[in-house]
Amino acid sequence: MKGGCKVNIYKFELKTYWKSFILWSLGIIVLQIIMMIFYPTMARDAQMMDLIMENYPEELLQAIGLGEHVSLATVLGYYTFVFVFVQLLVGVQSAYYGFQFLSVEEREHTADFLFTKPVTRSRILVEKYLAAFTILGLTTLVVTASTFVSIELFRDGSGYEVGPLVIQLLSVPLFQLFFFSIGMLVTVGTKRIRSVISYALGFGFGLYVLNAFRSIVGGEFLGFFTPYYHFESSYILMEGSMPMDRAIISISMILLAHIITYFAYLKRNIRAQ
């Protein structure tokens, strides 16, 4: 009986994510293809593009994810620019799942379903985690596949190093978990979230704007609060590695958020229908 319930809860949760996962995945694929379509034109006018970039303020270039030594005429340089928008989309999606993680029980009265099953709250939370992590993992695969496909389709014969690109893509799961974890933490301490997408958009865009503002005013303090800085695309391209000192900040916040959520959920009063 228990084993059957475990599978049913996992499938039930997975089903709640599935439709939105398809829509988000299509958005990620279309975004990458549409933006990479313009790369051949950029590459053919490499000197002109570099000249234009030289006349832009350094702070503005950093705000849109382009460092001083990043050239839009190279495949990886151009994809660094594209990757900022991929991060933005993935961040909003992950935040959406985080804000939905617990609030959906009260908003759609699924608490009635969950608590009629002969399983503990701990088991319910584990099953919900497995479903959410499955969807986030599948999204990472979509990002990875669409990245390589779009680059290969439109690189126009230009070569590129695979290493920095792989490191960029390896940052995606941690980037996702940051938004998911903080969103989940907010819901465990909030009575009810009526508009999950509004919270997700505000959180995803808000941290992006915070990082852009940090780039303009300078300094690192504001960057500690945003994963757009922890996993800065231009840094990975130029250094060929992830900024681990910054990544550790995200990892610490992710772990703390999950620990707090776990124990708070066990004591949380969830209103049924």
C-alpha positions as CSV (number, residue, x, y, z in Angstrom):
1,M,0.0,0.0,0.0
2,K,2.7,2.5,1.0
3,G,4.8,1.8,-2.0
4,G,1.9,2.4,-4.3
5,C,1.2,5.7,-2.6
6,K,4.8,6.8,-3.0
7,V,4.6,6.3,-6.7
8,N,1.2,8.0,-7.0
9,I,2.4,11.1,-5.1
10,Y,5.5,11.3,-7.3
11,K,3.4,10.9,-10.5
12,F,0.8,13.3,-9.2
13,E,3.4,16.0,-8.6
14,L,5.1,15.3,-11.8
15,K,1.9,15.8,-13.7
16,T,1.4,19.2,-12.1
17,Y,4.7,20.3,-13.6
18,W,4.5,18.7,-17.0
19,K,2.4,21.1,-19.1
20,S,4.4,24.1,-17.9
21,F,7.7,22.2,-18.5
22,I,6.7,21.7,-22.1
23,L,5.9,25.4,-22.5
24,W,9.1,26.6,-20.8
25,S,11.2,24.1,-22.9
26,L,9.7,25.4,-26.1
27,G,10.5,29.0,-25.0
28,I,14.1,28.1,-24.2
29,I,14.6,26.3,-27.6
30,V,13.0,29.1,-29.6
31,L,14.9,31.8,-27.7
32,Q,18.3,30.1,-28.5
33,I,17.5,29.5,-32.1
34,I,16.2,33.0,-32.8
35,M,19.1,34.7,-31.1
36,M,21.7,32.4,-32.8
37,I,20.3,33.1,-36.2
38,F,21.9,36.5,-36.1
39,Y,25.4,35.2,-35.3
40,P,26.6,34.7,-39.0
41,T,25.8,38.4,-39.7
42,M,27.8,39.4,-36.6
43,A,30.7,37.2,-37.5
44,R,30.9,38.6,-41.1
45,D,31.1,42.1,-39.7
46,A,33.5,41.3,-37.0
47,Q,35.6,44.4,-37.2
48,M,32.6,46.7,-37.2
49,M,31.0,44.9,-34.2
50,D,34.3,45.1,-32.2
51,L,34.5,48.8,-33.0
52,I,30.9,49.3,-31.8
53,M,31.6,47.4,-28.6
54,E,34.7,49.6,-27.9
55,N,32.5,52.7,-27.9
56,Y,30.0,51.3,-25.4
57,P,30.6,52.0,-21.7
58,E,32.2,49.1,-19.9
59,E,29.5,49.2,-17.2
60,L,26.7,48.9,-19.8
61,L,28.5,45.9,-21.4
62,Q,28.8,44.2,-18.1
63,A,25.2,44.8,-17.3
64,I,24.1,42.8,-20.4
65,G,26.6,40.1,-19.6
66,L,29.5,41.2,-21.8
67,G,32.9,41.8,-20.4
68,E,35.7,44.0,-21.8
69,H,37.3,41.1,-23.6
70,V,34.2,39.4,-25.0
71,S,33.8,39.7,-28.7
72,L,30.4,39.2,-30.3
73,A,32.2,38.1,-33.5
74,T,33.3,34.8,-31.9
75,V,30.9,31.9,-31.3
76,L,31.5,31.8,-27.5
77,G,31.5,35.6,-27.2
78,Y,28.1,35.8,-28.9
79,Y,26.7,32.9,-27.0
80,T,27.8,34.5,-23.7
81,F,25.4,37.3,-24.7
82,V,22.7,34.7,-25.5
83,F,23.3,32.8,-22.3
84,V,22.3,35.8,-20.2
85,F,18.8,35.6,-21.6
86,V,18.8,31.8,-21.2
87,Q,19.7,32.3,-17.5
88,L,16.9,34.9,-17.2
89,L,14.3,32.4,-18.6
90,V,15.6,29.5,-16.5
91,G,15.7,31.6,-13.4
92,V,12.0,32.7,-13.8
93,Q,11.0,29.1,-14.5
94,S,12.9,27.7,-11.5
95,A,11.4,30.4,-9.2
96,Y,8.0,29.6,-10.6
97,Y,8.4,25.9,-9.5
98,G,9.8,27.0,-6.1
99,F,6.9,29.3,-5.4
100,Q,4.5,26.6,-6.5
101,F,6.2,23.8,-4.6
102,L,4.1,24.2,-1.4
103,S,1.6,26.9,-2.2
104,V,-0.2,24.7,-4.7
105,E,-1.4,22.5,-1.9
106,E,-3.6,25.3,-0.5
107,R,-4.4,27.1,-3.8
108,E,-5.7,24.0,-5.6
109,H,-6.7,22.0,-2.4
110,T,-4.3,19.1,-3.2
111,A,-3.6,18.9,0.6
112,D,-6.9,17.0,0.7
113,F,-5.4,14.4,-1.6
114,L,-1.9,14.2,0.0
115,F,-3.0,13.9,3.6
116,T,-5.5,11.1,2.9
117,K,-2.5,8.8,2.0
118,P,-0.9,6.6,4.6
119,V,2.5,8.4,4.4
120,T,4.4,10.8,6.6
121,R,4.9,14.5,5.8
122,S,8.6,13.7,5.4
123,R,7.8,11.1,2.7
124,I,5.4,13.5,1.0
125,L,8.2,16.2,0.9
126,V,10.7,13.7,-0.5
127,E,8.3,12.7,-3.3
128,K,7.7,16.4,-4.1
129,Y,11.4,17.0,-4.2
130,L,12.0,14.1,-6.5
131,A,9.3,15.4,-8.9
132,A,10.7,19.0,-8.9
133,F,14.3,17.8,-9.3
134,T,13.2,15.6,-12.2
135,I,11.7,18.5,-14.0
136,L,14.6,20.8,-13.3
137,G,17.0,18.1,-14.5
138,L,15.0,17.7,-17.7
139,T,15.1,21.4,-18.2
140,T,18.9,21.3,-17.9
141,L,19.0,18.7,-20.7
142,V,16.8,20.9,-22.9
143,V,19.1,23.8,-22.3
144,T,22.2,21.7,-23.1
145,A,20.7,20.1,-26.2
146,S,19.3,23.3,-27.6
147,T,22.6,25.1,-27.0
148,F,24.7,22.7,-29.0
149,V,22.1,22.3,-31.7
150,S,21.6,26.1,-32.2
151,I,25.4,26.7,-32.2
152,E,26.1,24.0,-34.7
153,L,23.3,25.2,-36.9
154,F,24.4,28.8,-37.0
155,R,28.1,29.0,-36.2
156,D,28.8,29.4,-40.0
157,G,32.0,27.4,-39.9
158,S,33.5,29.3,-37.0
159,G,35.4,27.2,-34.5
160,Y,35.0,27.4,-30.7
161,E,36.4,25.7,-27.5
162,V,33.9,23.2,-26.0
163,G,35.4,23.5,-22.5
164,P,34.2,26.9,-21.5
165,L,30.8,26.2,-23.0
166,V,30.5,22.9,-21.0
167,I,31.4,24.8,-17.8
168,Q,28.7,27.4,-18.6
169,L,26.2,24.6,-18.9
170,L,27.3,22.9,-15.7
171,S,26.4,26.1,-13.9
172,V,22.8,25.7,-14.9
173,P,21.7,23.2,-12.2
174,L,23.1,25.3,-9.4
175,F,21.5,28.4,-10.9
176,Q,18.2,26.6,-11.1
177,L,18.4,25.3,-7.5
178,F,19.1,28.8,-6.2
179,F,15.8,30.2,-7.6
180,F,13.9,27.1,-6.8
181,S,15.2,26.9,-3.2
182,I,14.6,30.6,-2.3
183,G,11.1,30.4,-3.9
184,M,10.3,27.3,-1.9
185,L,11.6,28.9,1.3
186,V,9.3,31.9,0.8
187,T,6.3,29.7,0.4
188,V,6.9,27.7,3.6
189,G,6.7,30.9,5.5
190,T,3.8,32.4,3.6
191,K,0.1,31.6,4.2
192,R,-0.9,31.8,0.6
193,I,0.6,32.9,-2.8
194,R,-2.3,33.7,-5.2
195,S,-0.2,34.5,-8.3
196,V,2.9,32.3,-8.5
197,I,3.9,33.7,-11.9
198,S,3.9,37.3,-10.6
199,Y,6.3,36.3,-7.7
200,A,8.5,34.3,-10.1
201,L,8.8,37.2,-12.6
202,G,9.5,39.7,-9.9
203,F,12.1,37.5,-8.3
204,G,13.8,36.4,-11.6
205,F,13.9,39.9,-13.1
206,G,14.6,41.6,-9.8
207,L,17.9,39.7,-9.2
208,Y,18.9,40.3,-12.8
209,V,18.3,44.0,-12.4
210,L,20.3,43.9,-9.1
211,N,23.2,42.4,-10.9
212,A,23.0,44.9,-13.7
213,F,22.9,47.7,-11.1
214,R,26.0,46.2,-9.5
215,S,27.8,46.2,-12.8
216,I,27.0,49.9,-13.2
217,V,27.9,51.2,-9.8
218,G,30.8,48.7,-9.3
219,G,31.8,46.7,-6.2
220,E,30.9,43.1,-5.3
221,F,28.6,43.5,-2.3
222,L,25.3,43.6,-4.2
223,G,26.6,40.6,-6.3
224,F,26.6,38.4,-3.2
225,F,22.8,38.4,-3.4
226,T,22.3,37.4,-7.0
227,P,23.2,34.1,-8.8
228,Y,23.6,36.1,-12.1
229,Y,26.9,37.3,-10.5
230,H,27.7,33.9,-8.9
231,F,27.6,32.3,-12.3
232,E,28.6,35.2,-14.5
233,S,28.8,34.0,-18.1
234,S,31.5,36.4,-19.2
235,Y,33.7,35.3,-16.3
236,I,33.4,31.7,-17.2
237,L,34.3,32.4,-20.9
238,M,37.4,34.5,-20.1
239,E,38.7,32.4,-17.2
240,G,37.6,29.0,-18.5
241,S,36.3,28.1,-15.0
242,M,33.4,28.7,-12.7
243,P,34.0,31.4,-10.0
244,M,33.9,29.0,-7.1
245,D,34.2,31.6,-4.4
246,R,30.9,33.1,-5.7
247,A,29.3,29.7,-6.4
248,I,29.9,28.7,-2.8
249,I,27.6,31.5,-1.8
250,S,24.8,30.0,-3.9
251,I,25.4,26.5,-2.7
252,S,25.3,27.6,1.0
253,M,22.0,29.5,0.5
254,I,20.6,26.4,-1.3
255,L,21.5,24.1,1.5
256,L,20.2,26.5,4.2
257,A,16.9,27.0,2.3
258,H,16.3,23.3,2.1
259,I,17.1,22.6,5.7
260,I,14.8,25.4,6.9
261,T,12.0,24.3,4.5
262,Y,12.2,20.7,5.6
263,F,11.8,21.3,9.3
264,A,9.3,24.2,8.8
265,Y,7.1,22.0,6.5
266,L,6.9,19.2,9.1
267,K,5.3,21.8,11.5
268,R,3.4,23.8,9.0
269,N,-0.4,24.1,9.3
270,I,-1.8,23.5,5.8
271,R,-5.3,24.5,5.2
272,A,-7.4,22.0,3.3
273,Q,-10.5,22.7,1.4
